Amino acid sequence: MDIWTTAITIAVAIVDVVARETLLLAAIGFLVGGLDDLAVDGIFVAHKFWHGWPRRRPILTLTELADRPLRGRMAVFVPAWDERGVIGAMLRHALGTIDHPDYAIYVGTYPNDRATIDAVAAVADQDHRVRLVVGAVPGPTTKAACLNTLWRALLRDEHAGGVRVRAVVLHDAEDVVHRAELRIFDALIDRYATVQLPVLPLVDRRSRMVAGHYCDEFAEAHGKQMVVRQALGAGLPLAGVGCAIARDALDRVAALRGGAPFDAHSLTEDYELGLHIAELGGRGCLARVPERRGGPVASVRAYFPATLDAAVRQKARWMLGIALAGWDRTGWSRPHQLGDHWMRMRDRRAPMVVVILCAAYLAIVFGALSVLGHGLSGGAPVGVGVVPAWLLMANGGWLAWRLTLRAVFTGAAYGVAEALWSVPRMIVGNLVSLLAARRAVIRYVAMLRGEPLRWDKTAHAFPVDPAQPGDLARPNDLAQPDDVADDRAS
């Protein structure tokens, strides 16, 4: 045997080992994750059956809410850094759409962002319901720091006017708000400390794969996973948009944090705030309120990142704030809250999922190299073994179920066409997660070394006319989702 034959034999043997071990790691990881997801699916189905057939409670609809008296003032907080391109359109749409007689929109800006200040001032000059707030510190700070600036402005206004708001509503500068959202919050905020509307990203036809994968993820997250969290009595994290926080709950958090309810040292202040309020005894609610019986649910809509780089940056911030730094900051729930422990564990499994995905893709690559190497050397390919073969069969069934369920939730929210797109988009979502994990780890190490936190935001877009689907900044489908809510949101 010459030296080249020996080298090829050794190389093929190494490739075989790597292929076998990565395949086994991926197979076991997918099986554990699949069982975890199946448990959530089972609870969701049981919950839907218990509350759906026979129906135990009637569905609360916007038609019923329209006849209820409104009981107080609402404050909407919109933090804005470098949002000159969307904030004006967003405010004008909100002012012309929201069906509530008593609210104010507080927009937080920075002294070194003159363009955004001018855009907000142009609207505020025409409508007294918009309150322009310019912070004292140049931006960008964290989003939470901007929200605290708005909180202090609200306290000053309340002291001067003698009117206390019932709740604070959070929105981003690119949100397409629902006309009835303040009515929903007004009806529920006495019973719940936090109320979250479903978030349904707008479909961007020029970015069907990257922007579109957010549609799939939110359709399933706010159609199933948040429903399960609420059914288990676990703390409900806030999405930071389309959510209302009771004033008393904010007062309690502010008293514990030196007067500032939003943690300026957090990258995911909305997620943490929802869990913190739950720990203080406040109940959360995912308000899936249909516009009519059998109709779409009231939701907040927005464009999500349409490029790979922007999506990676956003997902990295979420992963950093929830799974890495967030774990350090929020810890675990109270000992007896087993459902909450489980949900927090699921929130933090993203880095491990990325490791499993890496192993899976490596197994595919090295498996192909193994077949090629054995073909060139004239040897027979090494079999995967009995245990890995059974694991692969189980994971194949789990993957088929996962893709089917994802398509079902996407289809319920967006229709059949988007349901079909959801299948290849899962691969795009995996790629975004892999790249985001690398960025999140790098930023996490930098944080541990003392690097200051900054608002790592992405560029936003807003429909030219949200009421006219054909006249948009980027072509998309603004039609309301065909989702049917089976829960009474009260």
C-alpha positions as CSV (number, residue, x, y, z in Angstrom):
1,M,0.0,0.0,0.0
2,D,1.6,3.3,-1.1
3,I,1.6,6.5,0.9
4,W,-1.3,8.1,-1.0
5,T,-3.6,5.1,-0.5
6,T,-2.7,5.1,3.2
7,A,-3.5,8.8,3.4
8,I,-6.8,8.4,1.6
9,T,-7.8,5.5,3.9
10,I,-7.0,7.5,7.0
11,A,-8.9,10.6,5.7
12,V,-11.9,8.5,4.9
13,A,-11.8,6.9,8.3
14,I,-11.7,10.4,9.9
15,V,-14.6,11.5,7.8
16,D,-16.6,8.4,8.8
17,V,-16.0,9.1,12.5
18,V,-17.1,12.8,12.1
19,A,-20.2,11.9,10.1
20,R,-21.2,9.2,12.6
21,E,-20.7,11.3,15.7
22,T,-22.4,14.4,14.4
23,L,-25.3,12.4,13.0
24,L,-25.8,10.8,16.5
25,L,-25.6,14.1,18.3
26,A,-28.0,15.7,15.9
27,A,-30.4,12.8,16.0
28,I,-30.5,12.7,19.8
29,G,-30.8,16.5,20.0
30,F,-33.7,16.6,17.5
31,L,-35.4,13.8,19.4
32,V,-35.3,15.6,22.7
33,G,-36.4,18.9,21.1
34,G,-39.1,17.1,19.3
35,L,-40.5,15.5,22.4
36,D,-40.5,19.0,24.1
37,D,-42.4,20.5,21.2
38,L,-44.8,17.5,21.1
39,A,-45.6,18.2,24.8
40,V,-46.5,21.8,23.9
41,D,-48.7,20.6,21.0
42,G,-50.5,18.1,23.2
43,I,-51.3,20.8,25.8
44,F,-52.5,23.1,23.0
45,V,-54.8,20.5,21.6
46,A,-56.2,19.6,25.0
47,H,-56.7,23.3,25.8
48,K,-58.5,23.9,22.6
49,F,-60.8,20.9,23.1
50,W,-61.6,21.9,26.6
51,H,-62.5,25.5,25.7
52,G,-63.8,24.8,22.2
53,W,-66.1,21.7,22.0
54,P,-68.4,21.8,23.6
55,R,-67.9,25.5,24.0
56,R,-67.6,26.4,27.7
57,R,-67.6,30.2,27.2
58,P,-68.8,32.5,24.4
59,I,-66.2,34.3,22.3
60,L,-65.6,38.0,23.1
61,T,-65.7,39.9,19.8
62,L,-65.0,43.5,18.8
63,T,-68.8,43.8,18.1
64,E,-69.5,43.2,21.7
65,L,-66.8,45.6,22.9
66,A,-68.2,48.4,20.8
67,D,-71.1,48.7,23.1
68,R,-69.1,48.8,26.3
69,P,-68.4,52.1,28.0
70,L,-64.7,53.2,28.0
71,R,-63.4,53.8,31.5
72,G,-60.3,56.0,31.3
73,R,-57.3,57.6,29.6
74,M,-54.6,55.6,27.9
75,A,-51.0,56.5,27.1
76,V,-49.2,55.1,24.1
77,F,-45.3,55.0,24.3
78,V,-43.3,55.0,21.0
79,P,-39.5,55.1,21.4
80,A,-37.9,56.5,18.3
81,W,-34.3,56.6,17.3
82,D,-33.5,57.4,13.6
83,E,-37.1,56.8,12.6
84,R,-37.6,59.8,10.3
85,G,-38.7,57.6,7.4
86,V,-41.7,56.0,9.2
87,I,-42.6,57.8,12.4
88,G,-44.7,60.5,10.7
89,A,-46.8,58.1,8.7
90,M,-47.2,55.8,11.7
91,L,-48.5,58.6,13.9
92,R,-50.9,59.9,11.3
93,H,-52.3,56.4,10.7
94,A,-52.7,55.8,14.4
95,L,-54.4,59.1,15.0
96,G,-56.9,58.5,12.2
97,T,-57.5,54.9,13.1
98,I,-57.6,54.4,16.8
99,D,-61.2,54.2,18.1
100,H,-60.9,55.6,21.6
101,P,-61.9,59.1,22.9
102,D,-59.1,59.6,25.5
103,Y,-55.5,58.8,24.7
104,A,-52.1,60.4,24.2
105,I,-49.2,59.2,22.1
106,Y,-45.8,59.9,23.7
107,V,-42.9,59.7,21.3
108,G,-39.4,59.5,22.7
109,T,-36.6,61.1,20.6
110,Y,-32.9,62.1,21.1
111,P,-31.3,65.5,20.9
112,N,-28.9,64.3,18.3
113,D,-31.6,63.0,16.0
114,R,-33.0,66.2,14.5
115,A,-34.7,64.5,11.6
116,T,-36.9,62.3,13.8
117,I,-37.7,65.3,16.1
118,D,-38.9,67.3,13.1
119,A,-41.0,64.5,11.8
120,V,-42.7,64.0,15.1
121,A,-43.1,67.8,15.6
122,A,-44.9,68.2,12.3
123,V,-47.6,65.8,13.5
124,A,-47.7,67.1,17.1
125,D,-48.3,70.7,15.8
126,Q,-51.5,69.4,14.1
127,D,-52.8,67.1,16.8
128,H,-52.6,67.7,20.6
129,R,-52.7,63.9,21.3
130,V,-49.1,63.6,20.2
131,R,-46.6,64.5,22.8
132,L,-43.0,65.0,21.6
133,V,-40.5,64.1,24.2
134,V,-36.8,64.9,23.7
135,G,-34.4,63.1,26.1
136,A,-31.4,64.7,27.7
137,V,-28.9,62.0,26.7
138,P,-27.7,61.7,23.0
139,G,-28.7,58.5,21.3
140,P,-28.7,55.7,20.8
141,T,-29.2,54.5,24.4
142,T,-31.1,51.3,25.0
143,K,-34.8,51.2,24.1
144,A,-35.7,50.8,27.8
145,A,-33.8,54.0,28.6
146,C,-35.9,55.8,26.0
147,L,-39.1,54.3,27.5
148,N,-38.1,55.6,31.0
149,T,-37.8,59.1,29.5
150,L,-41.4,58.8,28.3
151,W,-42.4,57.5,31.7
152,R,-41.0,60.6,33.4
153,A,-42.8,62.8,30.9
154,L,-46.1,61.0,31.6
155,L,-45.6,61.5,35.4
156,R,-45.1,65.3,34.8
157,D,-48.2,65.6,32.7
158,E,-50.3,63.7,35.2
159,H,-49.1,65.9,38.0
160,A,-49.9,69.0,36.0
161,G,-53.2,67.9,34.6
162,G,-54.5,65.8,37.5
163,V,-55.5,62.9,35.3
164,R,-54.0,59.4,35.8
165,V,-53.8,57.0,32.9
166,R,-55.2,53.5,33.3
167,A,-52.5,51.8,31.3
168,V,-49.4,52.3,29.2
169,V,-49.4,50.8,25.7
170,L,-46.1,50.0,23.9
171,H,-45.6,50.4,20.2
172,D,-42.7,50.7,17.7
173,A,-42.3,53.5,15.1
174,E,-43.2,51.1,12.2
175,D,-46.4,49.5,13.7
176,V,-49.7,49.5,11.9
177,V,-52.0,49.7,14.9
178,H,-55.4,48.1,15.0
179,R,-58.4,50.5,15.3
180,A,-59.9,48.7,18.3
181,E,-56.8,47.9,20.3
182,L,-57.3,50.6,23.0
183,R,-60.9,49.4,23.4
184,I,-59.6,45.8,24.0
185,F,-57.0,47.1,26.5
186,D,-59.6,49.3,28.2
187,A,-61.9,46.3,28.7
188,L,-59.3,43.9,30.0
189,I,-56.7,45.9,31.9
190,D,-58.7,45.9,35.2
191,R,-58.6,42.1,35.2
192,Y,-55.1,41.6,34.0
193,A,-51.8,43.4,34.7
194,T,-50.6,42.9,31.1
195,V,-52.5,42.4,27.9
196,Q,-50.8,41.4,24.7
197,L,-52.3,41.4,21.2
198,P,-51.1,38.9,18.6
199,V,-48.3,40.2,16.4
200,L,-48.7,39.3,12.7
201,P,-45.9,40.6,10.5
202,L,-46.8,42.1,7.1
203,V,-46.0,39.9,4.1
204,D,-43.2,41.5,2.0
205,R,-43.4,40.0,-1.5
206,R,-39.9,41.2,-2.3
207,S,-38.5,39.2,0.6
208,R,-40.7,36.1,0.7
209,M,-38.0,34.0,2.3
210,V,-36.2,36.3,4.8
211,A,-39.0,38.6,5.9
212,G,-41.6,35.8,5.3
213,H,-40.1,33.5,7.9
214,Y,-41.1,36.0,10.6
215,C,-44.7,35.4,9.5
216,D,-44.4,31.7,10.1
217,E,-42.7,32.1,13.5
218,F,-45.2,34.7,14.9
219,A,-48.2,32.9,13.6
220,E,-47.2,29.8,15.5
221,A,-45.8,31.7,18.6
222,H,-48.9,33.8,19.1
223,G,-51.3,31.2,17.9
224,K,-50.0,28.3,19.9
225,Q,-47.1,28.8,22.2
226,M,-48.4,31.9,24.0
227,V,-51.7,30.2,24.4
228,V,-50.0,27.2,26.1
229,R,-48.1,29.6,28.4
230,Q,-51.3,31.2,29.5
231,A,-53.0,27.8,30.0
232,L,-50.1,26.7,32.2
233,G,-50.3,29.9,34.3
234,A,-46.7,30.7,33.3
235,G,-45.5,34.3,33.0
236,L,-46.3,35.9,29.7
237,P,-43.4,37.8,28.1
238,L,-44.4,41.0,26.3
239,A,-43.6,41.5,22.6
240,G,-42.9,45.2,23.1
241,V,-45.6,46.2,20.6
242,G,-49.3,45.9,20.8
243,C,-49.2,45.4,24.6
244,A,-50.7,47.2,27.5
245,I,-49.4,47.4,31.1
246,A,-51.7,48.4,33.9
247,R,-50.6,51.6,35.6
248,D,-50.6,50.0,39.1
249,A,-48.3,47.2,37.8
250,L,-45.8,49.8,36.4
251,D,-45.9,51.7,39.7
252,R,-45.0,48.6,41.6
253,V,-42.1,47.8,39.2
254,A,-40.9,51.5,39.3
255,A,-40.9,51.5,43.1
256,L,-38.6,48.5,43.1
257,R,-36.2,50.1,40.5
258,G,-35.8,53.5,41.8
259,G,-38.6,55.1,39.9
260,A,-37.8,53.7,36.4
261,P,-40.1,50.7,35.5
262,F,-38.1,49.8,32.3
263,D,-34.6,48.3,32.9
264,A,-32.2,50.5,31.0
265,H,-29.5,47.7,31.2
266,S,-31.6,45.2,29.3
267,L,-31.7,44.5,25.6
268,T,-35.1,42.8,25.8
269,E,-36.9,44.9,28.4
270,D,-40.3,43.9,27.1
271,Y,-39.7,40.2,27.6
272,E,-38.2,40.7,31.1
273,L,-40.9,43.1,32.2
274,G,-43.7,40.6,31.4
275,L,-42.0,38.0,33.5
276,H,-41.2,40.4,36.3
277,I,-44.8,41.5,36.6
278,A,-45.8,37.9,36.7
279,E,-43.4,37.2,39.6
280,L,-45.0,40.1,41.5
281,G,-48.4,38.4,41.1
282,G,-49.7,40.2,38.0
283,R,-51.7,38.0,35.6
284,G,-51.0,38.3,31.8
285,C,-53.4,37.8,29.0
286,L,-52.9,37.0,25.3
287,A,-56.0,38.8,23.9
288,R,-57.1,36.9,20.8
289,V,-60.2,38.9,20.1
290,P,-61.9,38.3,16.7
291,E,-63.3,41.2,14.9
292,R,-66.5,39.2,14.5
293,R,-67.5,35.6,15.0
294,G,-65.4,33.5,12.8
295,G,-63.4,36.5,11.6
296,P,-59.8,37.6,12.0
297,V,-58.3,38.5,15.3
298,A,-57.3,42.0,16.2
299,S,-53.6,42.3,15.9
300,V,-50.6,44.6,15.4
301,R,-49.0,44.5,12.0
302,A,-45.5,45.6,10.9
303,Y,-42.8,45.0,8.4
304,F,-39.9,42.8,9.7
305,P,-36.3,42.8,8.4
306,A,-36.2,41.9,4.7
307,T,-32.4,41.3,4.3
308,L,-30.3,38.5,5.8
309,D,-28.0,41.0,7.6
310,A,-30.9,42.9,9.2
311,A,-32.6,39.6,10.3
312,V,-29.4,38.3,11.8
313,R,-28.9,41.5,13.8
314,Q,-32.4,41.4,15.1
315,K,-32.4,37.7,16.0
316,A,-28.9,38.1,17.6
317,R,-30.4,40.8,19.9
318,W,-33.3,38.6,20.9
319,M,-31.0,35.6,21.5
320,L,-28.5,37.7,23.5
321,G,-31.2,39.4,25.6
322,I,-33.3,36.2,26.3
323,A,-31.0,33.2,26.1
324,L,-27.7,34.6,27.2
325,A,-27.8,37.9,29.2
326,G,-31.4,37.4,30.0
327,W,-30.7,34.1,31.8
328,D,-28.2,35.9,34.0
329,R,-30.7,38.6,34.7
330,T,-34.1,36.9,35.2
331,G,-33.0,33.5,36.5
332,W,-35.8,31.0,37.2
333,S,-39.3,31.4,38.5
334,R,-40.7,30.6,42.0
335,P,-39.9,26.9,43.0
336,H,-43.5,25.7,42.6
337,Q,-44.1,27.3,39.2
338,L,-43.1,24.2,37.2
339,G,-44.9,25.4,34.0
340,D,-43.0,28.7,34.2
341,H,-39.7,26.9,34.6
342,W,-40.5,24.8,31.5
343,M,-41.4,27.8,29.4
344,R,-38.2,29.7,30.5
345,M,-36.1,26.7,29.6
346,R,-37.7,26.7,26.2
347,D,-37.0,30.4,25.8
348,R,-33.3,29.7,26.5
349,R,-32.8,26.7,24.4
350,A,-31.9,28.7,21.3
351,P,-28.1,28.3,21.6
352,M,-28.4,24.6,22.1
353,V,-30.7,24.3,19.1
354,V,-28.0,26.1,17.0
355,V,-25.4,23.6,18.2
356,I,-27.8,20.7,17.1
357,L,-28.4,22.4,13.8
358,C,-24.7,22.8,13.2
359,A,-24.2,19.1,14.0
360,A,-27.0,18.2,11.5
361,Y,-25.5,20.2,8.7
362,L,-22.1,18.8,9.4
363,A,-23.5,15.3,9.4
364,I,-25.0,15.9,5.9
365,V,-21.7,17.3,4.6
366,F,-19.5,14.7,6.0
367,G,-21.9,11.9,5.1
368,A,-21.7,13.0,1.5
369,L,-17.9,13.1,1.8
370,S,-17.9,9.7,3.3
371,V,-19.9,8.2,0.4
372,L,-17.6,10.0,-2.1
373,G,-14.5,8.8,-0.3
374,H,-15.5,5.2,-0.2
375,G,-16.5,5.4,-3.9
376,L,-13.1,6.7,-4.9
377,S,-11.3,4.2,-2.7
378,G,-13.4,1.3,-3.8
379,G,-14.7,0.5,-0.3
380,A,-18.3,0.0,0.9
381,P,-19.9,2.9,2.7
382,V,-20.2,2.5,6.5
383,G,-23.8,2.0,7.6
384,V,-25.4,4.3,10.2
385,G,-26.2,1.6,12.7
386,V,-29.5,0.4,14.2
387,V,-29.9,3.0,16.9
388,P,-29.1,6.0,14.6
389,A,-31.4,4.5,12.0
390,W,-34.3,4.4,14.4
391,L,-33.5,7.9,15.6
392,L,-33.5,9.1,12.0
393,M,-36.9,7.5,11.4
394,A,-38.4,9.1,14.5
395,N,-36.9,12.5,13.6
396,G,-38.2,12.2,10.1
397,G,-41.7,11.8,11.4
398,W,-41.2,14.6,13.9
399,L,-40.0,16.9,11.1
400,A,-43.0,16.1,8.9
401,W,-45.3,16.9,11.8
402,R,-43.4,20.1,12.6
403,L,-43.6,21.3,9.0
404,T,-47.3,20.5,8.8
405,L,-48.1,22.3,12.0
406,R,-46.1,25.3,10.9
407,A,-48.0,25.4,7.6
408,V,-51.3,25.1,9.4
409,F,-50.7,28.1,11.6
410,T,-49.3,30.1,8.8
411,G,-52.2,29.2,6.6
412,A,-54.7,30.2,9.3
413,A,-53.1,33.6,9.5
414,Y,-52.1,34.3,5.9
415,G,-53.7,31.8,3.6
416,V,-52.7,28.8,1.6
417,A,-50.0,30.4,-0.5
418,E,-48.0,31.5,2.5
419,A,-48.6,28.1,4.2
420,L,-46.7,26.5,1.2
421,W,-43.9,29.1,1.5
422,S,-43.5,28.2,5.2
423,V,-41.9,24.9,4.3
424,P,-38.7,26.2,2.5
425,R,-38.7,29.2,4.8
426,M,-37.9,26.9,7.8
427,I,-34.4,26.4,6.2
428,V,-34.0,30.2,6.0
429,G,-35.0,30.5,9.6
430,N,-32.3,27.9,10.5
431,L,-29.7,29.9,8.6
432,V,-30.6,33.1,10.3
433,S,-30.4,31.4,13.7
434,L,-27.0,30.0,13.0
435,L,-25.6,33.4,12.0
436,A,-27.4,35.1,14.8
437,A,-25.9,32.8,17.4
438,R,-22.4,33.7,16.3
439,R,-23.2,37.4,16.6
440,A,-24.9,37.0,19.9
441,V,-22.0,35.2,21.5
442,I,-19.6,37.8,20.3
443,R,-21.7,40.6,21.7
444,Y,-22.3,38.7,25.0
445,V,-18.5,38.4,25.5
446,A,-18.2,42.1,24.8
447,M,-20.9,42.8,27.4
448,L,-19.0,40.7,30.0
449,R,-16.0,42.9,29.3
450,G,-17.9,46.0,30.0
451,E,-18.9,47.3,26.6
452,P,-21.9,49.7,26.9
453,L,-25.3,48.6,25.7
454,R,-26.7,50.3,22.6
455,W,-29.9,50.2,20.6
456,D,-29.0,47.7,17.8
457,K,-32.0,48.5,15.7
458,T,-32.8,47.8,12.1
459,A,-34.2,50.1,9.3
460,H,-37.9,50.1,9.1
461,A,-40.6,50.6,6.5
462,F,-44.3,51.6,6.7
463,P,-47.1,51.2,4.2
464,V,-47.8,54.3,2.1
465,D,-51.5,53.7,2.8
466,P,-52.3,50.8,5.1
467,A,-56.0,51.0,4.0
468,Q,-55.0,50.4,0.3
469,P,-53.1,47.1,-0.1
470,G,-52.0,48.0,-3.6
471,D,-50.3,51.3,-2.6
472,L,-47.4,50.4,-0.3
473,A,-43.8,51.3,0.4
474,R,-43.0,47.6,-0.3
475,P,-45.5,45.4,-2.0
476,N,-47.2,43.2,0.6
477,D,-50.5,41.7,1.7
478,L,-52.2,43.8,4.2
479,A,-55.4,41.7,4.3
480,Q,-56.5,40.8,7.8
481,P,-55.5,37.2,8.8
482,D,-58.1,34.5,8.4
483,D,-57.3,33.3,12.0
484,V,-60.2,32.2,14.2
485,A,-59.9,32.7,17.9
486,D,-61.3,30.0,20.1
487,D,-60.5,31.7,23.4
488,R,-62.6,34.3,25.2
489,A,-60.0,37.1,25.9
490,S,-61.3,38.0,29.3
